[in-house]
């Protein structure tokens, strides 16, 4: 979720709403479904809004360590989701990057070694990118799991020798507290190590918010989210959003039959250009 300024009528100022992004991208494991992203506007970022968006969902929720996501799957809640949280290695890695940057020019040996060890896990992922989910799981079990096990032991050992209020100790405790979710990807080839796919999808929203300043009202923000969902999903599928929207709206106005609506989906062969995504070749 990311802030979305919305005009607050009658008060002469803006209020803070949020776009919640739900993204799917199976391309890294050669999955069968096309990529897509949905931006849903909500007046806040609490668990109640995430529960409303994901009502009835069962499966894996890939996210960062924000407390609201944990609340959404807490068994003590009557409306809890039947979901499993997979946490993001990028969010953990950034903590060590920040520690090393702020310590410069002084050395930060624990942060430096943590980054080197995490880089080894990412190197395994790079070698498996584009493989099937079964191949990715097998490769992770053989190469990444031993690295992860050694990393956890190293985190535990280092934590005993650090000032407990230091930023480094906080980062190590974050890692250990979220360890099960951080390593869930080792057992499922469909899961990525991080949530970078959805974070990339958030960049256009942030840029447009700077250009547009604010939405005129809550309903305007909801419409903004709908249009952004269509446009950004077109971009993910290498489809011209202008061409697709123009063609679909024209056909709908002229009585396109409801039984054939699936032919107007943007990943239909009518619109898809089958462009290769160079990011997946890396």
GUMIVO-409825 format. One record per residue (C-alpha): residue number from 1; x, y, z; residue in three letters. Coordinates in steps of 0.05 Angstrom, whole numbers. Example, Ala and Ser with C-alpha at 12.3 -4.5 7.8 and 13.67 -1.06 7.14 Angstrom:
# residues 2
> 1,246,-90,156,ALA
> 2,273,-21,143,SER
***
This chain:
# residues 282
> 1,0,0,0,UNK
> 2,23,71,-15,UNK
> 3,-5,139,5,UNK
> 4,-54,173,-42,UNK
> 5,-71,246,-26,UNK
> 6,-146,259,-34,UNK
> 7,-182,326,-30,UNK
> 8,-223,331,34,UNK
> 9,-284,373,13,UNK
> 10,-303,429,61,UNK
> 11,-237,428,98,UNK
> 12,-194,462,45,UNK
> 13,-139,410,48,UNK
> 14,-122,339,29,UNK
> 15,-128,275,70,UNK
> 16,-87,212,63,UNK
> 17,-118,152,29,UNK
> 18,-81,91,4,UNK
> 19,-75,50,-59,UNK
> 20,-68,-23,-42,UNK
> 21,-33,-60,-98,UNK
> 22,-45,-134,-112,UNK
> 23,3,-161,-163,UNK
> 24,12,-228,-199,UNK
> 25,73,-244,-241,UNK
> 26,87,-317,-258,UNK
> 27,140,-301,-310,UNK
> 28,201,-316,-266,UNK
> 29,178,-389,-260,UNK
> 30,147,-396,-330,UNK
> 31,78,-400,-299,UNK
> 32,15,-406,-340,UNK
> 33,-20,-341,-321,UNK
> 34,-6,-272,-351,UNK
> 35,19,-217,-305,UNK
> 36,-28,-166,-277,UNK
> 37,-37,-114,-222,UNK
> 38,-98,-84,-188,UNK
> 39,-97,-19,-149,UNK
> 40,-154,-15,-99,UNK
> 41,-166,51,-62,UNK
> 42,-180,50,12,UNK
> 43,-184,107,63,UNK
> 44,-132,74,108,UNK
> 45,-77,21,112,UNK
> 46,-103,-21,170,UNK
> 47,-117,-95,168,UNK
> 48,-192,-84,159,UNK
> 49,-179,-57,89,UNK
> 50,-134,-114,69,UNK
> 51,-185,-164,96,UNK
> 52,-239,-132,53,UNK
> 53,-196,-136,-9,UNK
> 54,-176,-209,2,UNK
> 55,-240,-235,31,UNK
> 56,-246,-310,17,UNK
> 57,-174,-316,-8,UNK
> 58,-136,-379,9,UNK
> 59,-63,-386,-6,UNK
> 60,3,-350,-1,UNK
> 61,7,-276,12,UNK
> 62,75,-247,-7,UNK
> 63,88,-183,32,UNK
> 64,135,-145,77,UNK
> 65,134,-148,153,UNK
> 66,81,-94,163,UNK
> 67,39,-113,224,UNK
> 68,-28,-106,188,UNK
> 69,-11,-166,143,UNK
> 70,3,-209,204,UNK
> 71,-62,-186,235,UNK
> 72,-100,-208,173,UNK
> 73,-79,-280,183,UNK
> 74,-80,-283,259,UNK
> 75,-120,-344,281,UNK
> 76,-152,-305,339,UNK
> 77,-191,-263,289,UNK
> 78,-259,-289,269,UNK
> 79,-250,-259,199,UNK
> 80,-177,-281,190,UNK
> 81,-153,-303,122,UNK
> 82,-133,-375,110,UNK
> 83,-67,-351,82,UNK
> 84,7,-362,94,UNK
> 85,54,-302,95,UNK
> 86,118,-304,54,UNK
> 87,163,-247,74,UNK
> 88,210,-204,31,UNK
> 89,286,-210,31,UNK
> 90,293,-141,-1,UNK
> 91,262,-108,60,UNK
> 92,312,-145,105,UNK
> 93,370,-129,59,UNK
> 94,355,-55,59,UNK
> 95,363,-52,134,UNK
> 96,435,-76,127,UNK
> 97,448,-29,69,UNK
> 98,424,30,111,UNK
> 99,468,8,170,UNK
> 100,530,3,125,UNK
> 101,515,70,91,UNK
> 102,505,107,157,UNK
> 103,568,77,187,UNK
> 104,612,99,129,UNK
> 105,670,113,127,UNK
> 106,675,70,190,UNK
> 107,668,-5,177,UNK
> 108,604,-43,192,UNK
> 109,629,-115,189,UNK
> 110,565,-150,210,UNK
> 111,522,-112,160,UNK
> 112,575,-123,106,UNK
> 113,578,-198,117,UNK
> 114,501,-203,122,UNK
> 115,497,-169,53,UNK
> 116,549,-217,24,UNK
> 117,511,-278,51,UNK
> 118,444,-252,25,UNK
> 119,478,-240,-42,UNK
> 120,495,-314,-45,UNK
> 121,421,-331,-38,UNK
> 122,404,-283,-94,UNK
> 123,459,-314,-138,UNK
> 124,422,-381,-132,UNK
> 125,358,-346,-153,UNK
> 126,391,-315,-214,UNK
> 127,414,-383,-238,UNK
> 128,343,-411,-230,UNK
> 129,305,-353,-262,UNK
> 130,257,-374,-316,UNK
> 131,258,-448,-296,UNK
> 132,195,-486,-278,UNK
> 133,170,-483,-206,UNK
> 134,192,-555,-195,UNK
> 135,262,-540,-220,UNK
> 136,266,-478,-178,UNK
> 137,245,-516,-115,UNK
> 138,296,-571,-128,UNK
> 139,352,-520,-141,UNK
> 140,335,-482,-78,UNK
> 141,333,-544,-36,UNK
> 142,402,-565,-61,UNK
> 143,437,-498,-61,UNK
> 144,398,-444,-23,UNK
> 145,374,-483,37,UNK
> 146,444,-498,64,UNK
> 147,462,-425,55,UNK
> 148,399,-403,92,UNK
> 149,411,-451,149,UNK
> 150,482,-426,158,UNK
> 151,457,-354,155,UNK
> 152,407,-365,210,UNK
> 153,460,-396,255,UNK
> 154,506,-337,240,UNK
> 155,450,-286,256,UNK
> 156,438,-321,323,UNK
> 157,512,-322,340,UNK
> 158,524,-249,322,UNK
> 159,462,-226,360,UNK
> 160,492,-251,425,UNK
> 161,552,-205,417,UNK
> 162,517,-140,398,UNK
> 163,488,-83,437,UNK
> 164,415,-102,438,UNK
> 165,391,-32,423,UNK
> 166,436,-23,362,UNK
> 167,407,-20,292,UNK
> 168,446,-82,273,UNK
> 169,415,-122,330,UNK
> 170,346,-97,310,UNK
> 171,358,-121,239,UNK
> 172,380,-189,263,UNK
> 173,320,-196,308,UNK
> 174,275,-176,250,UNK
> 175,306,-231,207,UNK
> 176,299,-284,261,UNK
> 177,228,-263,279,UNK
> 178,206,-269,206,UNK
> 179,250,-329,189,UNK
> 180,194,-379,172,UNK
> 181,163,-330,123,UNK
> 182,230,-309,94,UNK
> 183,248,-382,79,UNK
> 184,180,-404,55,UNK
> 185,204,-394,-17,UNK
> 186,253,-451,-9,UNK
> 187,195,-501,-9,UNK
> 188,154,-470,-65,UNK
> 189,182,-454,-133,UNK
> 190,126,-405,-147,UNK
> 191,147,-357,-93,UNK
> 192,199,-303,-106,UNK
> 193,251,-282,-55,UNK
> 194,223,-212,-51,UNK
> 195,163,-168,-68,UNK
> 196,200,-127,-121,UNK
> 197,147,-143,-173,UNK
> 198,93,-106,-135,UNK
> 199,141,-51,-114,UNK
> 200,157,-38,-187,UNK
> 201,83,-34,-200,UNK
> 202,77,20,-147,UNK
> 203,127,67,-180,UNK
> 204,79,94,-234,UNK
> 205,27,107,-180,UNK
> 206,77,147,-139,UNK
> 207,100,186,-200,UNK
> 208,29,201,-222,UNK
> 209,12,224,-151,UNK
> 210,68,275,-156,UNK
> 211,42,300,-223,UNK
> 212,-32,300,-205,UNK
> 213,-22,326,-133,UNK
> 214,-87,294,-108,UNK
> 215,-152,260,-126,UNK
> 216,-214,304,-122,UNK
> 217,-253,257,-76,UNK
> 218,-256,185,-53,UNK
> 219,-296,165,-115,UNK
> 220,-244,199,-159,UNK
> 221,-189,159,-125,UNK
> 222,-228,95,-137,UNK
> 223,-234,112,-211,UNK
> 224,-160,130,-212,UNK
> 225,-144,60,-185,UNK
> 226,-188,26,-238,UNK
> 227,-154,63,-296,UNK
> 228,-85,52,-267,UNK
> 229,-100,-23,-261,UNK
> 230,-118,-27,-334,UNK
> 231,-60,15,-359,UNK
> 232,-6,-18,-317,UNK
> 233,-31,-88,-333,UNK
> 234,-27,-70,-407,UNK
> 235,45,-49,-397,UNK
> 236,61,-114,-361,UNK
> 237,34,-153,-421,UNK
> 238,68,-108,-474,UNK
> 239,0,-85,-499,UNK
> 240,-14,-13,-520,UNK
> 241,-62,13,-468,UNK
> 242,-87,68,-515,UNK
> 243,-102,18,-571,UNK
> 244,-134,-33,-524,UNK
> 245,-179,16,-488,UNK
> 246,-200,49,-553,UNK
> 247,-217,-18,-585,UNK
> 248,-253,-47,-525,UNK
> 249,-295,14,-510,UNK
> 250,-315,19,-583,UNK
> 251,-337,-54,-585,UNK
> 252,-375,-48,-520,UNK
> 253,-413,13,-543,UNK
> 254,-431,-22,-608,UNK
> 255,-463,-82,-573,UNK
> 256,-407,-133,-564,UNK
> 257,-441,-197,-539,UNK
> 258,-433,-211,-465,UNK
> 259,-418,-285,-479,UNK
> 260,-353,-264,-515,UNK
> 261,-325,-215,-464,UNK
> 262,-265,-259,-452,UNK
> 263,-242,-242,-523,UNK
> 264,-233,-170,-500,UNK
> 265,-185,-186,-444,UNK
> 266,-120,-150,-456,UNK
> 267,-80,-215,-457,UNK
> 268,-122,-241,-514,UNK
> 269,-81,-257,-576,UNK
> 270,-117,-199,-610,UNK
> 271,-77,-150,-568,UNK
> 272,-15,-185,-541,UNK
> 273,49,-168,-578,UNK
> 274,88,-226,-546,UNK
> 275,147,-180,-531,UNK
> 276,205,-211,-494,UNK
> 277,218,-183,-425,UNK
> 278,294,-173,-419,UNK
> 279,291,-172,-343,UNK
> 280,276,-246,-342,UNK
> 281,338,-264,-382,UNK
> 282,384,-238,-327,UNK
***
